[in-house]
Amino acid sequence: MNPADKRSNGELIRLDQVTKRFGDNTVLDHLDFSVEAGKHVTLIGPSGSGKTTILRLLMTLTKPDEGTITVDGQRLFPASDKEVREVRKKIGMVFQQFNLFPNMPVLRNITEAPVTVLGLSKDEAEERARELLDLVGLADKCDAYPAQLSGGQQQRVAIARALAMRPQVLLLDEVTSALDPELVAGVLDVLRDIARSTDITMLCVTHEMNFARDISDQVLMFDSGRIIEAGAPEKIFSEPEQDRTREFLSAVL
Ligand code: ADP
């Protein structure tokens, strides 16, 4: 099977019986959860329900206490350091805070990891970075430093930087929450464009319900570390089955 076929069907992310505790606080309790390749899945639910923890587990920023996690059939937990390094290459993440390298111009922010981690030549990495900056509408900002950009522009650079590693999965953690309201639409438009024009798998945590409705194949409603309802966006947003989902949506919509 060639890699393109592999991406177009089947399970890419799988969590089996994953439990995560912080001290006495059991944040995820034997959670089962999977995402099919190429799909866009959005996690919604009240603050503290465990959504970000799932993304952080996938980024290996934190480890489960129990359970298994696989990505593209390869083990992420439990796994050796070597296995983790391999799997991590398949995953890109954009955070609420953009986390750009402040001392590097935009182009270098994007080329740094492809050169040092993937071993691309500087020319190859720059060509790809320029294409991505074009995709996120910042072709003219190659030489700017992060501090010279608006929050929305910095976040679009962070998206380009994540895509430069050619990940199979893009994790998006409340990527517009730290932005001034007038900058949110530009970032969401870029993400809509990426969702439409690429075959990348997306797993998003967002409070932007219209965006979730537009881009998602599936919406998962979380409450206290459990998925209480899952379905197509039309179903979840228009005819939720659970009272808890209805309450949550009426508070945020
Ligand atoms: P959400 O993304 O749904 O708002 P989180 O996954 O961020 O929820 O958090 C779930 C729970 O885990 C919360 O109760 C939060 O306080 C707790 N938590 C998250 N990270 C940590 C941490 N590093 N240390 C202690 N508790 C944490």
py3Dmol code that shows the C-alpha trace and the ligand (Angstrom):
import py3Dmol

protein = """\
ATOM      1  CA  MET A   1       0.000   0.000   0.000  1.00  0.00           C
ATOM      2  CA  ASN A   2       1.470   3.369  -0.877  1.00  0.00           C
ATOM      3  CA  PRO A   3       1.475   6.148   1.752  1.00  0.00           C
ATOM      4  CA  ALA A   4      -1.293   8.114   0.012  1.00  0.00           C
ATOM      5  CA  ASP A   5      -3.674   5.128   0.237  1.00  0.00           C
ATOM      6  CA  LYS A   6      -2.767   4.709   3.858  1.00  0.00           C
ATOM      7  CA  ARG A   7      -3.701   8.305   4.595  1.00  0.00           C
ATOM      8  CA  SER A   8      -7.034   8.178   2.792  1.00  0.00           C
ATOM      9  CA  ASN A   9      -8.585   5.454   4.925  1.00  0.00           C
ATOM     10  CA  GLY A  10      -8.183   3.665   8.198  1.00  0.00           C
ATOM     11  CA  GLU A  11      -7.357   4.704  11.670  1.00  0.00           C
ATOM     12  CA  LEU A  12      -4.504   7.113  12.185  1.00  0.00           C
ATOM     13  CA  ILE A  13      -4.769   7.907  15.895  1.00  0.00           C
ATOM     14  CA  ARG A  14      -5.867   5.435  18.513  1.00  0.00           C
ATOM     15  CA  LEU A  15      -6.143   5.768  22.286  1.00  0.00           C
ATOM     16  CA  ASP A  16      -7.090   2.599  24.170  1.00  0.00           C
ATOM     17  CA  GLN A  17      -8.180   2.709  27.787  1.00  0.00           C
ATOM     18  CA  VAL A  18      -6.106   5.799  28.466  1.00  0.00           C
ATOM     19  CA  THR A  19      -6.098   7.068  32.017  1.00  0.00           C
ATOM     20  CA  LYS A  20      -4.394  10.293  33.046  1.00  0.00           C
ATOM     21  CA  ARG A  21      -4.221  11.588  36.582  1.00  0.00           C
ATOM     22  CA  PHE A  22      -2.776  14.734  38.056  1.00  0.00           C
ATOM     23  CA  GLY A  23      -2.409  13.820  41.718  1.00  0.00           C
ATOM     24  CA  ASP A  24      -5.878  12.852  42.929  1.00  0.00           C
ATOM     25  CA  ASN A  25      -7.524  14.362  39.880  1.00  0.00           C
ATOM     26  CA  THR A  26      -8.374  11.662  37.304  1.00  0.00           C
ATOM     27  CA  VAL A  27      -8.608  13.744  34.160  1.00  0.00           C
ATOM     28  CA  LEU A  28      -9.108  10.907  31.663  1.00  0.00           C
ATOM     29  CA  ASP A  29     -10.570   7.632  32.876  1.00  0.00           C
ATOM     30  CA  HIS A  30     -10.034   4.630  30.575  1.00  0.00           C
ATOM     31  CA  LEU A  31     -10.708   6.680  27.474  1.00  0.00           C
ATOM     32  CA  ASP A  32     -11.085   4.956  24.078  1.00  0.00           C
ATOM     33  CA  PHE A  33     -10.862   7.210  21.119  1.00  0.00           C
ATOM     34  CA  SER A  34      -9.731   7.072  17.509  1.00  0.00           C
ATOM     35  CA  VAL A  35      -9.395   9.365  14.522  1.00  0.00           C
ATOM     36  CA  GLU A  36      -9.472   8.159  10.928  1.00  0.00           C
ATOM     37  CA  ALA A  37      -6.826   9.351   8.513  1.00  0.00           C
ATOM     38  CA  GLY A  38      -7.762  12.502   6.644  1.00  0.00           C
ATOM     39  CA  LYS A  39     -10.644  13.383   8.942  1.00  0.00           C
ATOM     40  CA  HIS A  40     -11.147  16.607  10.847  1.00  0.00           C
ATOM     41  CA  VAL A  41     -12.244  15.942  14.387  1.00  0.00           C
ATOM     42  CA  THR A  42     -13.138  18.652  16.891  1.00  0.00           C
ATOM     43  CA  LEU A  43     -13.206  18.267  20.652  1.00  0.00           C
ATOM     44  CA  ILE A  44     -15.715  20.498  22.422  1.00  0.00           C
ATOM     45  CA  GLY A  45     -16.851  20.682  26.006  1.00  0.00           C
ATOM     46  CA  PRO A  46     -16.468  22.684  29.184  1.00  0.00           C
ATOM     47  CA  SER A  47     -13.158  23.953  30.443  1.00  0.00           C
ATOM     48  CA  GLY A  48     -11.289  21.322  32.443  1.00  0.00           C
ATOM     49  CA  SER A  49     -12.953  18.357  30.690  1.00  0.00           C
ATOM     50  CA  GLY A  50      -9.634  16.950  29.434  1.00  0.00           C
ATOM     51  CA  LYS A  51      -9.524  18.119  25.809  1.00  0.00           C
ATOM     52  CA  THR A  52      -6.106  19.768  25.907  1.00  0.00           C
ATOM     53  CA  THR A  53      -4.698  16.844  27.864  1.00  0.00           C
ATOM     54  CA  ILE A  54      -5.462  14.582  24.886  1.00  0.00           C
ATOM     55  CA  LEU A  55      -3.503  16.827  22.541  1.00  0.00           C
ATOM     56  CA  ARG A  56      -0.643  17.042  25.039  1.00  0.00           C
ATOM     57  CA  LEU A  57      -0.547  13.242  25.305  1.00  0.00           C
ATOM     58  CA  LEU A  58      -0.290  12.995  21.537  1.00  0.00           C
ATOM     59  CA  MET A  59       2.537  15.549  21.547  1.00  0.00           C
ATOM     60  CA  THR A  60       4.246  13.520  24.314  1.00  0.00           C
ATOM     61  CA  LEU A  61       4.275  16.654  26.471  1.00  0.00           C
ATOM     62  CA  THR A  62       2.738  14.485  29.164  1.00  0.00           C
ATOM     63  CA  LYS A  63       2.391  10.709  29.601  1.00  0.00           C
ATOM     64  CA  PRO A  64      -0.636   8.575  30.440  1.00  0.00           C
ATOM     65  CA  ASP A  65      -0.751   6.583  33.666  1.00  0.00           C
ATOM     66  CA  GLU A  66      -2.380   3.651  31.883  1.00  0.00           C
ATOM     67  CA  GLY A  67      -3.448   2.645  28.403  1.00  0.00           C
ATOM     68  CA  THR A  68      -1.918   2.651  24.939  1.00  0.00           C
ATOM     69  CA  ILE A  69      -1.591   5.266  22.237  1.00  0.00           C
ATOM     70  CA  THR A  70      -0.720   4.515  18.611  1.00  0.00           C
ATOM     71  CA  VAL A  71      -0.333   6.780  15.612  1.00  0.00           C
ATOM     72  CA  ASP A  72      -0.343   5.324  12.103  1.00  0.00           C
ATOM     73  CA  GLY A  73       0.021   1.877  13.642  1.00  0.00           C
ATOM     74  CA  GLN A  74       3.195   2.842  15.540  1.00  0.00           C
ATOM     75  CA  ARG A  75       3.396   2.964  19.302  1.00  0.00           C
ATOM     76  CA  LEU A  76       3.554   6.324  21.013  1.00  0.00           C
ATOM     77  CA  PHE A  77       2.822   4.966  24.499  1.00  0.00           C
ATOM     78  CA  PRO A  78       4.207   2.759  25.866  1.00  0.00           C
ATOM     79  CA  ALA A  79       7.182   3.149  23.578  1.00  0.00           C
ATOM     80  CA  SER A  80      10.959   3.500  23.508  1.00  0.00           C
ATOM     81  CA  ASP A  81      12.531   6.927  23.012  1.00  0.00           C
ATOM     82  CA  LYS A  82      13.381   5.892  19.448  1.00  0.00           C
ATOM     83  CA  GLU A  83       9.780   4.895  18.707  1.00  0.00           C
ATOM     84  CA  VAL A  84       8.540   8.170  20.189  1.00  0.00           C
ATOM     85  CA  ARG A  85      10.940  10.183  18.021  1.00  0.00           C
ATOM     86  CA  GLU A  86       9.679   8.401  14.892  1.00  0.00           C
ATOM     87  CA  VAL A  87       6.020   8.919  15.713  1.00  0.00           C
ATOM     88  CA  ARG A  88       6.514  12.535  16.758  1.00  0.00           C
ATOM     89  CA  LYS A  89       7.579  13.357  13.189  1.00  0.00           C
ATOM     90  CA  LYS A  90       4.067  12.531  12.047  1.00  0.00           C
ATOM     91  CA  ILE A  91       2.458  15.069  14.358  1.00  0.00           C
ATOM     92  CA  GLY A  92       2.410  18.866  14.242  1.00  0.00           C
ATOM     93  CA  MET A  93       0.859  21.115  16.835  1.00  0.00           C
ATOM     94  CA  VAL A  94      -0.202  24.732  17.017  1.00  0.00           C
ATOM     95  CA  PHE A  95      -0.673  26.149  20.494  1.00  0.00           C
ATOM     96  CA  GLN A  96      -2.775  28.915  21.947  1.00  0.00           C
ATOM     97  CA  GLN A  97       0.436  30.896  22.533  1.00  0.00           C
ATOM     98  CA  PHE A  98       2.302  30.942  19.252  1.00  0.00           C
ATOM     99  CA  ASN A  99       5.699  29.961  20.712  1.00  0.00           C
ATOM    100  CA  LEU A 100       7.720  31.295  17.783  1.00  0.00           C
ATOM    101  CA  PHE A 101      11.477  31.697  18.188  1.00  0.00           C
ATOM    102  CA  PRO A 102      11.700  35.436  18.963  1.00  0.00           C
ATOM    103  CA  ASN A 103      15.316  35.760  17.856  1.00  0.00           C
ATOM    104  CA  MET A 104      14.757  34.340  14.362  1.00  0.00           C
ATOM    105  CA  PRO A 105      13.096  35.923  11.354  1.00  0.00           C
ATOM    106  CA  VAL A 106       9.906  34.326  10.078  1.00  0.00           C
ATOM    107  CA  LEU A 107      11.548  32.271   7.316  1.00  0.00           C
ATOM    108  CA  ARG A 108      14.103  30.766   9.714  1.00  0.00           C
ATOM    109  CA  ASN A 109      11.350  29.994  12.239  1.00  0.00           C
ATOM    110  CA  ILE A 110       9.844  27.775   9.546  1.00  0.00           C
ATOM    111  CA  THR A 111      13.036  26.242   8.113  1.00  0.00           C
ATOM    112  CA  GLU A 112      14.786  25.471  11.400  1.00  0.00           C
ATOM    113  CA  ALA A 113      13.159  22.117  12.205  1.00  0.00           C
ATOM    114  CA  PRO A 114      12.979  20.786   8.620  1.00  0.00           C
ATOM    115  CA  VAL A 115      16.735  21.387   8.315  1.00  0.00           C
ATOM    116  CA  THR A 116      17.795  20.137  11.749  1.00  0.00           C
ATOM    117  CA  VAL A 117      15.260  17.330  12.274  1.00  0.00           C
ATOM    118  CA  LEU A 118      14.341  16.160   8.754  1.00  0.00           C
ATOM    119  CA  GLY A 119      17.736  16.896   7.199  1.00  0.00           C
ATOM    120  CA  LEU A 120      16.379  19.019   4.326  1.00  0.00           C
ATOM    121  CA  SER A 121      18.865  21.290   2.573  1.00  0.00           C
ATOM    122  CA  LYS A 122      18.538  25.002   3.364  1.00  0.00           C
ATOM    123  CA  ASP A 123      17.318  25.675  -0.187  1.00  0.00           C
ATOM    124  CA  GLU A 124      14.674  22.943  -0.082  1.00  0.00           C
ATOM    125  CA  ALA A 125      13.470  24.101   3.320  1.00  0.00           C
ATOM    126  CA  GLU A 126      13.289  27.730   2.182  1.00  0.00           C
ATOM    127  CA  GLU A 127      11.370  26.861  -0.963  1.00  0.00           C
ATOM    128  CA  ARG A 128       8.830  24.933   1.082  1.00  0.00           C
ATOM    129  CA  ALA A 129       8.667  27.720   3.698  1.00  0.00           C
ATOM    130  CA  ARG A 130       7.919  30.326   1.022  1.00  0.00           C
ATOM    131  CA  GLU A 131       5.096  28.160  -0.370  1.00  0.00           C
ATOM    132  CA  LEU A 132       3.643  27.816   3.102  1.00  0.00           C
ATOM    133  CA  LEU A 133       3.933  31.525   3.842  1.00  0.00           C
ATOM    134  CA  ASP A 134       2.018  32.096   0.622  1.00  0.00           C
ATOM    135  CA  LEU A 135      -0.638  29.618   1.802  1.00  0.00           C
ATOM    136  CA  VAL A 136      -1.083  31.511   5.073  1.00  0.00           C
ATOM    137  CA  GLY A 137      -1.084  34.902   3.336  1.00  0.00           C
ATOM    138  CA  LEU A 138       2.286  36.143   4.621  1.00  0.00           C
ATOM    139  CA  ALA A 139       4.547  35.839   1.591  1.00  0.00           C
ATOM    140  CA  ASP A 140       5.877  39.354   2.240  1.00  0.00           C
ATOM    141  CA  LYS A 141       6.915  38.686   5.862  1.00  0.00           C
ATOM    142  CA  CYS A 142       9.883  36.329   5.383  1.00  0.00           C
ATOM    143  CA  ASP A 143      12.369  38.714   6.953  1.00  0.00           C
ATOM    144  CA  ALA A 144      10.190  40.101   9.739  1.00  0.00           C
ATOM    145  CA  TYR A 145      10.790  39.112  13.351  1.00  0.00           C
ATOM    146  CA  PRO A 146       7.849  37.722  15.376  1.00  0.00           C
ATOM    147  CA  ALA A 147       7.628  40.874  17.526  1.00  0.00           C
ATOM    148  CA  GLN A 148       7.000  42.916  14.383  1.00  0.00           C
ATOM    149  CA  LEU A 149       3.875  40.903  13.548  1.00  0.00           C
ATOM    150  CA  SER A 150       0.336  40.981  14.914  1.00  0.00           C
ATOM    151  CA  GLY A 151      -0.840  38.047  17.014  1.00  0.00           C
ATOM    152  CA  GLY A 152      -2.881  36.769  14.078  1.00  0.00           C
ATOM    153  CA  GLN A 153       0.125  36.934  11.781  1.00  0.00           C
ATOM    154  CA  GLN A 154       2.304  35.170  14.364  1.00  0.00           C
ATOM    155  CA  GLN A 155      -0.266  32.423  14.645  1.00  0.00           C
ATOM    156  CA  ARG A 156      -0.327  32.017  10.860  1.00  0.00           C
ATOM    157  CA  VAL A 157       3.477  31.668  10.923  1.00  0.00           C
ATOM    158  CA  ALA A 158       3.073  29.028  13.641  1.00  0.00           C
ATOM    159  CA  ILE A 159       0.658  27.132  11.382  1.00  0.00           C
ATOM    160  CA  ALA A 160       3.135  27.339   8.485  1.00  0.00           C
ATOM    161  CA  ARG A 161       5.903  26.160  10.812  1.00  0.00           C
ATOM    162  CA  ALA A 162       3.897  23.127  11.881  1.00  0.00           C
ATOM    163  CA  LEU A 163       3.049  22.238   8.259  1.00  0.00           C
ATOM    164  CA  ALA A 164       6.690  22.574   7.192  1.00  0.00           C
ATOM    165  CA  MET A 165       7.400  19.266   8.920  1.00  0.00           C
ATOM    166  CA  ARG A 166       4.828  17.620   6.619  1.00  0.00           C
ATOM    167  CA  PRO A 167       2.967  16.035   9.512  1.00  0.00           C
ATOM    168  CA  GLN A 168       0.157  13.567   8.915  1.00  0.00           C
ATOM    169  CA  VAL A 169      -1.744  15.047  11.832  1.00  0.00           C
ATOM    170  CA  LEU A 170      -2.191  18.664  12.836  1.00  0.00           C
ATOM    171  CA  LEU A 171      -3.216  19.266  16.443  1.00  0.00           C
ATOM    172  CA  LEU A 172      -4.797  22.650  17.095  1.00  0.00           C
ATOM    173  CA  ASP A 173      -5.208  23.732  20.686  1.00  0.00           C
ATOM    174  CA  GLU A 174      -7.503  26.746  20.984  1.00  0.00           C
ATOM    175  CA  VAL A 175      -5.381  28.525  18.419  1.00  0.00           C
ATOM    176  CA  THR A 176      -7.467  31.697  18.398  1.00  0.00           C
ATOM    177  CA  SER A 177      -8.060  32.056  22.146  1.00  0.00           C
ATOM    178  CA  ALA A 178      -5.152  34.436  22.728  1.00  0.00           C
ATOM    179  CA  LEU A 179      -6.018  36.692  19.785  1.00  0.00           C
ATOM    180  CA  ASP A 180      -7.786  40.028  19.692  1.00  0.00           C
ATOM    181  CA  PRO A 181     -11.267  39.430  18.260  1.00  0.00           C
ATOM    182  CA  GLU A 182     -10.575  41.216  14.974  1.00  0.00           C
ATOM    183  CA  LEU A 183      -7.670  38.842  14.245  1.00  0.00           C
ATOM    184  CA  VAL A 184      -9.559  35.593  14.776  1.00  0.00           C
ATOM    185  CA  ALA A 185     -11.285  35.394  11.390  1.00  0.00           C
ATOM    186  CA  GLY A 186      -8.030  35.580   9.411  1.00  0.00           C
ATOM    187  CA  VAL A 187      -6.536  32.628  11.281  1.00  0.00           C
ATOM    188  CA  LEU A 188      -9.704  30.550  10.989  1.00  0.00           C
ATOM    189  CA  ASP A 189      -9.910  31.294   7.250  1.00  0.00           C
ATOM    190  CA  VAL A 190      -6.374  29.954   6.824  1.00  0.00           C
ATOM    191  CA  LEU A 191      -7.306  26.782   8.708  1.00  0.00           C
ATOM    192  CA  ARG A 192     -10.495  26.342   6.662  1.00  0.00           C
ATOM    193  CA  ASP A 193      -8.364  26.627   3.557  1.00  0.00           C
ATOM    194  CA  ILE A 194      -5.918  23.991   4.832  1.00  0.00           C
ATOM    195  CA  ALA A 195      -8.781  21.689   5.786  1.00  0.00           C
ATOM    196  CA  ARG A 196     -10.245  22.046   2.291  1.00  0.00           C
ATOM    197  CA  SER A 197      -7.093  21.891   0.231  1.00  0.00           C
ATOM    198  CA  THR A 198      -4.934  19.252   1.978  1.00  0.00           C
ATOM    199  CA  ASP A 199      -5.458  15.669   3.126  1.00  0.00           C
ATOM    200  CA  ILE A 200      -4.014  16.361   6.563  1.00  0.00           C
ATOM    201  CA  THR A 201      -5.775  14.845   9.557  1.00  0.00           C
ATOM    202  CA  MET A 202      -6.868  17.534  12.018  1.00  0.00           C
ATOM    203  CA  LEU A 203      -7.666  17.246  15.683  1.00  0.00           C
ATOM    204  CA  CYS A 204      -8.863  20.548  17.109  1.00  0.00           C
ATOM    205  CA  VAL A 205      -9.845  21.885  20.472  1.00  0.00           C
ATOM    206  CA  THR A 206     -11.813  25.066  19.898  1.00  0.00           C
ATOM    207  CA  HIS A 207     -14.477  27.330  21.328  1.00  0.00           C
ATOM    208  CA  GLU A 208     -15.235  28.644  17.836  1.00  0.00           C
ATOM    209  CA  MET A 209     -18.383  26.688  17.170  1.00  0.00           C
ATOM    210  CA  ASN A 210     -19.028  28.055  13.675  1.00  0.00           C
ATOM    211  CA  PHE A 211     -15.534  27.036  12.682  1.00  0.00           C
ATOM    212  CA  ALA A 212     -16.056  23.595  14.231  1.00  0.00           C
ATOM    213  CA  ARG A 213     -19.297  23.238  12.303  1.00  0.00           C
ATOM    214  CA  ASP A 214     -17.593  24.223   9.031  1.00  0.00           C
ATOM    215  CA  ILE A 215     -14.509  22.048   9.111  1.00  0.00           C
ATOM    216  CA  SER A 216     -15.393  18.999  11.187  1.00  0.00           C
ATOM    217  CA  ASP A 217     -16.255  15.545   9.959  1.00  0.00           C
ATOM    218  CA  GLN A 218     -16.883  14.581  13.537  1.00  0.00           C
ATOM    219  CA  VAL A 219     -17.464  16.484  16.775  1.00  0.00           C
ATOM    220  CA  LEU A 220     -16.782  14.893  20.163  1.00  0.00           C
ATOM    221  CA  MET A 221     -18.446  16.388  23.210  1.00  0.00           C
ATOM    222  CA  PHE A 222     -16.369  15.944  26.367  1.00  0.00           C
ATOM    223  CA  ASP A 223     -17.502  16.195  29.934  1.00  0.00           C
ATOM    224  CA  SER A 224     -15.350  15.257  32.934  1.00  0.00           C
ATOM    225  CA  GLY A 225     -12.855  13.352  30.805  1.00  0.00           C
ATOM    226  CA  ARG A 226     -15.430  11.271  28.970  1.00  0.00           C
ATOM    227  CA  ILE A 227     -16.877  11.522  25.479  1.00  0.00           C
ATOM    228  CA  ILE A 228     -20.569  11.920  26.210  1.00  0.00           C
ATOM    229  CA  GLU A 229     -21.690  12.409  22.631  1.00  0.00           C
ATOM    230  CA  ALA A 230     -20.098  12.069  19.189  1.00  0.00           C
ATOM    231  CA  GLY A 231     -21.389  12.713  15.720  1.00  0.00           C
ATOM    232  CA  ALA A 232     -21.437  14.809  12.579  1.00  0.00           C
ATOM    233  CA  PRO A 233     -21.514  18.561  13.271  1.00  0.00           C
ATOM    234  CA  GLU A 234     -25.048  18.926  11.869  1.00  0.00           C
ATOM    235  CA  LYS A 235     -26.213  16.374  14.407  1.00  0.00           C
ATOM    236  CA  ILE A 236     -24.320  17.659  17.451  1.00  0.00           C
ATOM    237  CA  PHE A 237     -25.058  21.328  16.860  1.00  0.00           C
ATOM    238  CA  SER A 238     -28.667  20.961  15.687  1.00  0.00           C
ATOM    239  CA  GLU A 239     -30.050  17.906  17.440  1.00  0.00           C
ATOM    240  CA  PRO A 240     -27.832  16.960  20.382  1.00  0.00           C
ATOM    241  CA  GLU A 241     -29.072  13.957  22.316  1.00  0.00           C
ATOM    242  CA  GLN A 242     -27.564  14.756  25.689  1.00  0.00           C
ATOM    243  CA  ASP A 243     -28.886  17.493  27.984  1.00  0.00           C
ATOM    244  CA  ARG A 244     -25.305  18.286  28.939  1.00  0.00           C
ATOM    245  CA  THR A 245     -24.409  18.965  25.284  1.00  0.00           C
ATOM    246  CA  ARG A 246     -27.494  21.176  24.874  1.00  0.00           C
ATOM    247  CA  GLU A 247     -26.604  23.147  28.011  1.00  0.00           C
ATOM    248  CA  PHE A 248     -23.010  23.587  26.891  1.00  0.00           C
ATOM    249  CA  LEU A 249     -23.982  24.711  23.401  1.00  0.00           C
ATOM    250  CA  SER A 250     -26.609  27.136  24.614  1.00  0.00           C
ATOM    251  CA  ALA A 251     -23.951  28.729  26.842  1.00  0.00           C
ATOM    252  CA  VAL A 252     -21.362  29.116  24.086  1.00  0.00           C
ATOM    253  CA  LEU A 253     -23.398  29.726  20.917  1.00  0.00           C
TER     254      LEU A 253
END
"""
ligand_1 = """\
27
ADP
P -9.680 21.353 28.819
O -8.714 21.405 27.691
O -10.917 20.557 28.509
O -10.016 22.713 29.371
P -7.500 20.210 30.324
O -7.135 18.982 29.587
O -6.648 21.421 30.116
O -9.028 20.559 30.033
O -7.525 19.934 31.872
C -8.218 18.866 32.460
C -7.960 18.834 33.926
O -6.600 18.512 34.155
C -8.229 20.122 34.669
O -8.838 19.793 35.893
C -6.852 20.694 34.873
O -6.821 21.481 36.035
C -6.013 19.450 35.030
N -4.617 19.653 34.585
C -4.205 19.863 33.325
N -2.858 19.983 33.267
C -2.412 19.859 34.536
C -1.116 19.878 35.153
N -0.007 20.051 34.424
N -1.050 19.710 36.479
C -2.168 19.512 37.229
N -3.418 19.468 36.716
C -3.541 19.646 35.395
"""
view = py3Dmol.view(width=600, height=400)
view.addModel(protein, "pdb")
view.setStyle({"model": 0}, {"cartoon": {"style": "trace"}})
view.addModel(ligand_1, "xyz")
view.setStyle({"model": 1}, {"stick": {}})
view.zoomTo()
view.show()
